[in-house]
Amino acid sequence: MFMGQYEHTLDAKGRLVMPVKFREKLEGGCVITPGQEDCLTVWPMEVFEKEYDRIANLPATDRDARMYRRMMFAVGADLTLDAQGRIPIPENLREWAGIVKDVTVTGSGPLIELWAKEAWQSERSEAGEFFSNISSPLDLDGKTI
């Protein structure tokens, strides 16, 4: 499980040092894909394999399924940590998320999200307001929280 928020900076080659706390779960490799709200999602390989199976079983005749498949597979990249715990973030994905230099790395349960620092500040503010105003249980995919 990934939890916490960390501030990091890309190096000149577009590599990001992953928080020490996250590295062990990424040792088997990871996949980085576009995420919602203009962030990037880092999937540990074992988690992505389950998502791959789910995506592979979506109907090829469904346009939304095809578009999701394209974003995940055509734009995503499989990566490994180097000896210093860095991952190289491809330029196309950095552009997608508006990441130039400063990155906020956030734990998101089974996944990691990478945000341009300013984008995370905005998202955090919006999410904080949403969280503060929850007055009744939420129904997420038939699961009440």
C-alpha positions as CSV (number, residue, x, y, z in Angstrom):
1,M,0.0,0.0,0.0
2,F,1.3,3.5,-0.9
3,M,0.6,6.3,1.4
4,G,2.1,9.8,1.9
5,Q,3.1,12.8,-0.1
6,Y,6.7,13.6,-1.1
7,E,8.3,16.5,-3.0
8,H,10.9,15.6,-5.5
9,T,12.7,17.2,-8.5
10,L,13.4,15.7,-11.9
11,D,17.0,15.5,-12.9
12,A,18.3,16.8,-16.2
13,K,17.5,13.5,-17.9
14,G,13.9,13.4,-16.7
15,R,14.5,10.9,-14.0
16,L,12.6,10.9,-10.7
17,V,13.9,9.5,-7.5
18,M,11.1,7.5,-6.0
19,P,10.6,7.8,-2.2
20,V,12.6,5.1,-0.3
21,K,9.3,4.0,1.3
22,F,7.9,3.1,-2.2
23,R,10.9,1.4,-3.8
24,E,10.5,-2.2,-2.5
25,K,7.1,-2.5,-4.1
26,L,8.5,-1.3,-7.4
27,E,11.5,-3.6,-7.5
28,G,9.7,-6.0,-9.9
29,G,9.2,-3.2,-12.4
30,C,6.3,-0.7,-12.9
31,V,4.1,0.8,-15.6
32,I,3.5,4.5,-15.8
33,T,0.4,5.7,-17.6
34,P,-1.6,8.9,-18.0
35,G,-3.9,9.4,-15.0
36,Q,-7.1,11.3,-14.5
37,E,-6.9,15.0,-13.5
38,D,-3.6,15.5,-15.4
39,C,-1.4,13.3,-13.2
40,L,0.6,10.2,-14.0
41,T,-0.2,6.9,-12.5
42,V,2.6,4.5,-11.5
43,W,1.4,0.9,-11.2
44,P,3.6,-1.8,-9.6
45,M,3.9,-4.6,-12.1
46,E,1.8,-7.0,-10.2
47,V,-1.1,-4.5,-9.9
48,F,-0.8,-3.5,-13.5
49,E,-1.0,-7.2,-14.6
50,K,-4.5,-7.4,-13.0
51,E,-5.5,-4.1,-14.7
52,Y,-4.1,-5.5,-18.0
53,D,-6.4,-8.6,-17.7
54,R,-9.4,-6.4,-16.9
55,I,-8.6,-4.1,-19.9
56,A,-8.0,-7.1,-22.2
57,N,-11.5,-8.4,-21.5
58,L,-13.2,-5.1,-22.4
59,P,-15.3,-5.4,-25.6
60,A,-13.4,-4.3,-28.7
61,T,-16.7,-2.9,-30.0
62,D,-17.0,-0.4,-27.2
63,R,-15.5,3.0,-28.1
64,D,-14.8,4.0,-24.5
65,A,-13.0,0.7,-23.9
66,R,-10.9,1.3,-27.0
67,M,-10.0,4.8,-26.0
68,Y,-9.1,3.6,-22.5
69,R,-7.0,0.8,-24.0
70,R,-5.1,3.2,-26.2
71,M,-4.3,5.6,-23.4
72,M,-3.0,2.8,-21.2
73,F,-1.0,0.8,-23.8
74,A,0.0,3.3,-26.5
75,V,0.9,6.1,-24.2
76,G,2.0,4.1,-21.1
77,A,5.6,2.8,-20.5
78,D,7.0,-0.1,-18.6
79,L,10.0,0.9,-16.5
80,T,12.4,-0.3,-13.9
81,L,14.1,1.5,-11.0
82,D,17.8,2.0,-11.4
83,A,20.3,1.4,-8.6
84,Q,19.6,4.9,-7.2
85,G,15.9,4.3,-7.0
86,R,15.1,6.5,-10.0
87,I,12.6,6.0,-12.9
88,P,13.0,7.7,-16.2
89,I,9.7,9.5,-17.0
90,P,9.2,9.6,-20.8
91,E,8.9,13.1,-22.3
92,N,5.4,12.4,-23.7
93,L,4.1,11.5,-20.2
94,R,5.8,14.5,-18.6
95,E,4.0,16.7,-21.2
96,W,0.7,15.0,-20.4
97,A,1.0,15.9,-16.7
98,G,2.6,19.3,-17.2
99,I,5.6,18.1,-15.2
100,V,8.7,20.2,-15.9
101,K,10.8,20.0,-12.8
102,D,9.0,19.9,-9.4
103,V,7.0,16.7,-8.8
104,T,4.7,15.7,-6.0
105,V,4.7,12.0,-5.5
106,T,1.5,10.8,-3.7
107,G,0.5,7.4,-2.4
108,S,-2.9,6.4,-3.6
109,G,-3.4,2.9,-2.0
110,P,-2.3,0.3,-4.6
111,L,-1.0,3.0,-6.9
112,I,1.3,6.0,-7.0
113,E,0.4,9.4,-8.6
114,L,2.9,11.9,-9.9
115,W,1.8,15.5,-10.1
116,A,3.3,18.7,-11.3
117,K,3.7,20.6,-8.0
118,E,1.2,23.3,-8.9
119,A,-1.4,20.8,-10.2
120,W,-1.2,18.8,-6.9
121,Q,-1.7,22.0,-4.9
122,S,-4.9,22.7,-6.8
123,E,-6.1,19.1,-6.7
124,R,-5.4,18.8,-3.0
125,S,-7.4,22.0,-2.3
126,E,-10.3,20.7,-4.3
127,A,-10.2,17.2,-2.7
128,G,-9.9,18.8,0.7
129,E,-13.0,20.8,0.2
130,F,-14.9,17.8,-1.1
131,F,-13.7,15.7,1.9
132,S,-14.7,18.4,4.3
133,N,-18.2,18.5,2.9
134,I,-19.0,14.8,2.9
135,S,-22.2,14.6,5.0
136,S,-23.5,11.1,4.0
137,P,-22.0,7.8,3.0
138,L,-20.6,7.6,-0.5
139,D,-21.6,4.8,-2.9
140,L,-18.6,3.9,-5.0
141,D,-19.3,1.0,-7.4
142,G,-21.9,-0.4,-5.0
143,K,-19.6,-0.1,-2.0
144,T,-20.6,2.4,0.6
145,I,-17.8,4.3,2.4
